[in-house]
Amino acid sequence: MEKWIKSSLFLLFGMMLSLPFAACGDKDDDETGDDDDYEYAIGDVNQLQGIWTGFSDDQQKAVIIGFAEDGIGLIEHFNYSYSSEDFIAETDDYIYFEYSYNPYGGKLDVRYTTIKSGSQRWLVKSLSSEEMVISIDNVEYICEKYHDNGSGNGGSTTDYAPSNVAEKHIHIGLHSYSLDLYFLSNYSVDMKYSKMTTPFTLVSASYSKNGVNSATITYTWTGTTGTFTKTVDLTFTSEDGGTAKGEAVNGTFTIEDFSRSSSAEAPSSIAYMTLHVPYATDTWFKFGAQTGNTVAITSYSGSIKYEKIYATYQRTSTTTATIIIYLSYSSYTSTKQEKYSLDFYTSTSGKYSFYANNGSYGTSSWTGDFTLQ
């Protein structure tokens, strides 16, 4: 399963365990309503309760839902990103809701209590103790019930926290801000690519393993009011990530290798390839024929129409290259240049730096991950 969904599952499992489990009492919300219109019930509320993961038929959307026994639930939606080849969460945190279930007709009524507001009716199409088909916002998800496979019975514990994070990429999401850290050693990060959410500027970061499945990130950043040093405590729930706790805020983190593959090499030509350089949106350029260093652009993301758009490609070393996009809106406007400096970690992907001079509007620059294939 995709790493973002896996880390979210571990977080949700812990959150579900922390929810208060109240007795149901005499009120049976799952037995009310206009039952006469249906010959049989679709499961029952006991089968509904638990944690579910589901995907749409086209595999473009995913969902994680938790139903606690006291009528409280949590949900997070994901959309598939071709640029990152992974599912990306729509919100920074789970959305809480209250629910009641009428199995006659599979009517699941929810009322949002955090992030979103208002009420909705979801429809359960089929339900057993392990499988569910549910329609949410007119999207049908085929779901499976999630079970925690941790030992929890006195068995051995797997220690996922590495002692050395050299050549590791740790992404930490803490509600309204995030950290992207590319470690060169436990005490230093590659400042060309490491960053935190603007308008803050990352200065440095270090990593320290302090126990079984636990570690601490110490980072220094500057803002308009000065320079500050903070810490984030990491709890590893898998080799891919886990939960993060900062000062008064919680979140999740992922960890992955970013070491350079032995097959990493910048191509000699980018003819008929597609460059994905996501930043705020999934930006891409599809290239046509290449003559010398000049490359045609046959299509691109975005709705802006340019009178002229093409690219040049320059291989600057075995593992680095530069693509400059030339574009102009009309024959009356000057040609603008957007420069992408590519650093290949595999034969088709790596890190990029972007720079553009916008004239009187100033300059733009950022870094990110790219694919070129």
Sequence and secondary structure as in RCSB ss.txt:
>XXXX:A:sequence
MEKWIKSSLFLLFGMMLSLPFAACGDKDDDETGDDDDYEYAIGDVNQLQGIWTGFSDDQQKAVIIGFAEDGIGLI
EHFNYSYSSEDFIAETDDYIYFEYSYNPYGGKLDVRYTTIKSGSQRWLVKSLSSEEMVISIDNVEYICEKYHDNG
SGNGGSTTDYAPSNVAEKHIHIGLHSYSLDLYFLSNYSVDMKYSKMTTPFTLVSASYSKNGVNSATITYTWTGTT
GTFTKTVDLTFTSEDGGTAKGEAVNGTFTIEDFSRSSSAEAPSSIAYMTLHVPYATDTWFKFGAQTGNTVAITSY
SGSIKYEKIYATYQRTSTTTATIIIYLSYSSYTSTKQEKYSLDFYTSTSGKYSFYANNGSYGTSSWTGDFTLQ
>XXXX:A:secstr
  HHHHHHHHHHHHHHHHS     TT  GGG S GGG SS  S HHHH EEEEEEETTSSEEEEEEE TTSEEEE
EEEEEETTTTEEEESSSS EEEEEEEETTTTEEEEEE SSS SEEEEEEEEE SSEEEEEETTEEEEEEEE    
  SS        S  TTEEEEEEETTEEEEEEEEETTEE TTT EESTT EEEEEEEEEEETTEEEEEEEEEETT
EEEEEEEEEEEEETTEEEEE SS EEEEEEEE    TT    S  TT EEE  SSS  EEEEEEEETTEEEEEEE
SSS   SEEEEEEEE SSSEEEEEEEEESSTTS  EEEEEEEEESSSSEEEEEEEEE GGG EEEEEEEEEE 
